[in-house]
């Protein structure tokens, strides 16, 4: 059984967040006005970008999916951390 010298599959890189932030806002991201703190981009075998994951300091994150025909889908979410669980339980009991 021979093995291919070229590895197939997706390639992942970490592009500059300052360059990716304006692109995400142009695509429709409305969560945060700041640039992301972490960005990960995935490319296919032909070197075309397919996905861009971005995480922001205030809890927002988004994923931009790019199709081969030029269409895209943008998903965004907000992660909320609740602290002070005991206080919250006391307020509910009142």
trRosetta pair geometry for C-beta under 8 A, 3 or more apart (Angstrom, degrees):
i j d omega theta_ij theta_ji phi_ij phi_ji
4 7 7.5 151 101 -81 106 29
4 8 7.0 32 87 -22 153 100
8 45 6.0 -17 -145 -94 74 125
9 45 7.4 90 35 -70 15 90
10 42 4.8 1 178 -174 129 106
10 43 6.6 145 -162 70 73 41
10 44 6.3 -45 -106 -102 72 44
10 50 6.8 -89 -124 41 116 140
11 42 7.0 150 76 -157 43 55
11 43 4.6 -21 61 60 97 99
11 44 7.9 -58 18 29 84 3
11 47 7.9 -6 37 -107 137 54
12 40 6.0 -7 -168 -175 107 101
12 41 7.1 155 -153 81 56 44
12 42 5.3 -23 -97 -100 75 73
12 43 7.7 -175 -77 18 28 75
13 40 7.6 156 80 -156 37 55
13 41 5.3 -19 63 63 87 96
13 43 7.0 27 1 -8 107 113
14 38 7.9 -57 -144 -163 107 70
14 39 6.4 122 -160 82 63 73
14 40 6.1 -33 -99 -101 69 61
14 41 7.6 164 -96 18 19 81
15 19 6.3 -90 155 69 112 116
15 20 5.6 117 97 -52 119 118
15 39 5.5 -60 63 111 80 130
15 41 5.2 35 -8 -5 113 131
15 52 8.0 -35 32 -132 129 107
16 19 4.5 68 81 10 104 108
16 20 6.9 170 88 -11 54 89
16 39 7.7 10 94 49 16 141
17 20 5.6 -63 -140 41 37 108
17 21 6.2 51 162 -37 71 100
17 35 5.0 114 139 153 98 110
17 36 4.6 -132 -149 75 111 78
17 37 6.5 12 -122 -118 167 10
17 38 7.2 -33 -82 -60 128 6
17 39 4.9 169 -91 -13 75 120
17 54 7.4 123 -132 -138 90 103
18 21 6.3 -37 -145 15 27 117
18 35 5.2 -15 -101 -140 50 163
19 22 7.3 -61 -169 34 33 99
19 23 7.2 26 145 -12 63 115
20 23 5.5 -64 -156 41 43 115
20 24 6.2 41 153 -22 76 105
20 35 7.5 106 67 -160 76 94
20 36 6.3 -40 90 32 116 121
20 39 4.8 128 36 -125 163 156
20 41 7.7 -152 -102 -58 134 115
20 52 6.4 -174 -152 -174 124 134
20 54 6.1 -176 131 -92 130 128
21 24 6.0 -59 -150 34 29 108
21 25 6.6 22 157 -13 64 107
21 34 7.4 -89 -136 135 141 41
21 35 3.6 -91 -53 -121 152 75
21 36 5.8 -172 -81 1 88 76
21 54 7.6 145 -88 -156 59 150
22 25 5.7 -56 -146 40 35 110
22 26 6.2 38 155 -22 67 106
23 26 5.6 -55 -148 36 31 113
23 27 6.5 29 153 -18 64 107
23 52 7.8 -21 104 117 128 174
23 64 7.9 -72 127 -19 103 174
24 27 5.6 -56 -149 37 34 111
24 29 4.2 1 151 9 95 143
24 36 7.4 71 9 -30 155 119
24 52 7.3 -140 -80 111 100 132
24 54 5.9 -67 -72 21 156 160
24 62 6.1 122 -159 81 130 142
24 64 6.4 -135 -111 -46 83 133
24 74 7.6 131 -155 -135 77 126
25 28 7.8 165 -172 21 29 8
25 29 5.4 -78 -87 62 43 92
25 30 7.8 97 -133 -80 74 44
27 64 5.8 38 116 -120 170 128
27 72 6.2 -70 -147 110 122 146
27 74 5.2 147 135 -70 113 138
28 74 5.2 167 66 48 109 157
29 32 7.9 -27 146 39 109 66
29 54 8.0 -16 -112 66 165 138
29 62 5.2 -68 -114 -56 123 173
29 74 6.3 -129 -65 -178 77 138
29 76 5.8 135 -131 -79 83 138
30 76 7.5 175 42 60 66 170
31 56 6.6 178 110 20 121 153
31 58 7.9 -178 149 79 98 113
31 60 3.5 138 148 -139 142 150
31 62 6.7 -171 9 -47 136 115
31 76 5.3 -161 -39 179 125 136
31 78 6.6 179 -139 -76 121 95
32 56 4.5 149 30 -173 158 162
32 57 7.8 149 -162 45 160 71
32 58 5.4 157 -103 41 130 123
32 60 4.8 -165 -20 33 113 145
34 56 6.3 125 77 -154 103 110
34 57 6.5 -34 96 29 151 108
34 58 7.3 123 32 -7 129 111
36 39 5.3 106 92 -63 135 93
36 54 3.9 -108 -87 -172 161 104
36 55 5.9 102 -164 62 107 37
36 56 5.2 -87 -115 -80 66 67
37 55 6.1 -55 58 98 86 83
37 56 6.4 112 2 -142 88 28
37 57 5.0 95 -36 -60 132 82
38 53 8.0 -20 119 116 92 92
38 54 7.2 160 88 -153 57 45
38 55 4.4 5 56 48 102 109
39 52 6.8 -14 -166 -172 98 91
39 53 7.0 157 -155 85 46 58
39 54 5.0 -5 -105 -104 82 79
39 55 7.7 -155 -69 23 44 68
40 52 7.5 162 84 -155 47 46
40 53 4.5 -2 57 56 96 106
41 49 5.8 -47 -176 -134 115 109
41 51 7.1 170 -152 90 48 55
41 52 5.0 -10 -105 -106 82 77
41 53 7.7 -161 -73 24 37 66
42 49 7.3 104 76 -157 46 63
42 50 5.2 -54 99 62 93 99
42 51 4.3 15 41 51 114 96
42 52 7.7 -149 20 -69 71 39
42 53 7.9 51 -15 -7 101 97
43 47 5.6 -6 174 -150 132 34
43 48 6.3 151 -155 72 82 29
43 49 5.6 -52 -97 -95 77 45
43 50 6.4 143 -124 3 23 90
44 47 7.3 -56 70 10 64 16
44 48 5.3 -6 38 56 104 86
44 50 5.3 93 -41 -44 92 126
48 66 7.6 -137 151 111 96 125
48 68 7.0 73 112 -113 159 75
49 52 6.7 14 177 -53 125 98
49 66 5.5 52 107 43 86 151
50 65 7.2 -14 163 -154 65 63
50 66 5.6 -142 -141 60 27 90
51 63 6.3 -17 -165 -171 101 96
51 64 6.9 151 -157 80 48 56
51 65 5.7 -13 -103 -106 80 60
51 66 7.0 -152 -67 18 33 82
52 63 7.1 159 80 -156 51 48
52 64 4.3 -1 52 51 101 106
52 66 7.6 55 -8 -20 95 110
53 61 7.3 -3 -173 -177 82 105
53 62 7.8 174 -149 91 43 45
53 63 5.3 -11 -101 -105 69 82
54 61 6.6 173 91 -154 54 60
54 62 5.3 -3 57 57 99 84
54 63 7.8 -179 21 -80 68 38
54 64 7.7 31 -1 -5 108 101
55 60 7.8 161 -157 94 44 53
55 61 4.7 -13 -107 -107 67 98
56 59 7.0 -25 82 50 90 27
56 60 4.2 9 43 64 129 91
56 61 6.7 -156 14 -76 78 47
59 78 5.5 52 121 -165 107 72
59 79 4.5 -138 -167 61 94 76
59 80 6.6 70 177 -77 155 43
59 81 7.5 -146 -107 -5 129 89
60 76 6.5 -7 -169 -173 100 104
60 77 7.3 157 -151 85 56 40
60 78 5.5 -29 -95 -100 66 73
60 79 7.8 -163 -73 15 19 76
61 76 7.1 170 89 -151 43 59
61 77 5.6 -14 61 61 87 86
61 78 7.9 165 19 -90 68 28
61 79 6.9 38 -2 -16 110 108
62 74 6.3 -2 -176 -173 118 89
62 75 6.4 166 -154 88 66 49
62 76 4.1 -21 -99 -100 99 81
62 77 7.4 161 -85 17 52 61
63 74 7.5 165 83 -152 48 46
63 75 4.9 -2 53 57 93 100
63 76 8.0 -171 21 -75 58 44
64 72 6.1 -6 -175 -174 89 122
64 73 7.5 162 -156 82 45 47
64 74 5.3 -10 -106 -104 74 78
65 72 6.3 157 82 -159 56 65
65 73 4.4 -2 53 55 110 95
65 74 7.7 -156 23 -71 71 34
65 75 7.6 39 -10 -1 104 101
66 71 8.0 154 -157 87 47 45
66 72 5.2 -20 -103 -104 59 95
67 70 6.9 -31 78 42 86 22
67 71 4.4 5 41 62 129 87
67 72 6.7 -151 9 -77 81 42
67 73 7.9 69 -31 -8 101 90
82 85 7.2 91 120 -80 100 73
82 88 6.9 34 163 -58 124 155
84 87 4.1 -20 165 33 108 122
84 88 6.1 119 110 -25 82 90
85 88 5.5 -56 -149 36 35 114
85 89 6.4 35 154 -20 68 103
86 89 5.7 -52 -149 34 33 111
86 90 6.5 33 152 -19 65 104
87 90 5.7 -55 -151 35 33 112
87 91 6.5 32 152 -19 66 105
88 91 5.8 -53 -148 34 32 111
88 92 6.5 33 153 -19 64 105
89 92 5.8 -54 -149 35 33 112
89 93 6.5 34 152 -21 64 106
90 93 5.7 -55 -150 34 33 113
90 94 6.8 35 153 -24 64 100
91 94 5.9 -50 -153 26 35 111
